[in-house]
Amino acid sequence: MDRRKMLKLTGTALAGSAVLGTDAFAGSSLNSNNIAGTPGKGKKAMIIGAHPDDPETGCGGTIMVLKKAGYEVVVVYMTRGEAGVPGWSHEQSSATRMKEAREACEVFGVRPIFLTQIDGSSEVNKERYAEMKEVIEKENPQIVFTHWPIDSHRDHRICSILTYDAWRQLKYGFDLYYYEVMSGVQSMIFHPTDWVDITEFADVKKKATYCHKCQNPEDWYDSSHGQMEIFRGMEHNCKRAEAFIHIRRTSSDIEE
Ligand SMILES: [Zn+2]
């Protein structure tokens, strides 16, 4: 079998499995065909990240696909990037990183929300569970995206489990998707269930990420997220894609 034939087959098989998921679980499965075909007018999506630049790199293209479908999108930053620039004070770093995050959100045309955890020192306790639950409950989104929990960064892991807990506490009242960041370096063993074709918006995603000047994106964007988009695109039979893991409640899920 030649390479082109094989690629075509692979794309068809995966597109097929994603469509299966869509049909089996009516609602807002993330298959990009479904998003494009399901107007999001009056619906809200929330992207939760541990630091400024996580929502942008993990979901930047999907943010634009959701907006095009009519969704309102809000971006939640769990910390303000206090420890994000070596040698800078927390005050200096968080001021710069919040400014850059706001600029990135302007590029997308979305609203940022900043929570109160501290970069590098985020916590899991009753108060932090409550903080995450409250922001989701207040905004009342239909779809929420957060970090995949198997990740080399503590803050990413914590952000993920706080969101997962809110999903349970709020009685599974929204669709929950995990996104990947710097797979192989940060996200680990990430095996997607859903793909979104972001080819049309790859430039917008890059522009928004490049607002984070203090993170020197020119040193890592193309070699990490750029490559990830191309690889996920190969899996989804398009030029560039973002990929997600959709978690669903099972009938045996234990209520606490
Ligand atoms: Zn991060």
Residues whose N, C-alpha, C, O or C-beta is under 5 A from the ligand:
A	BS01	ZN	A50 H51 D54
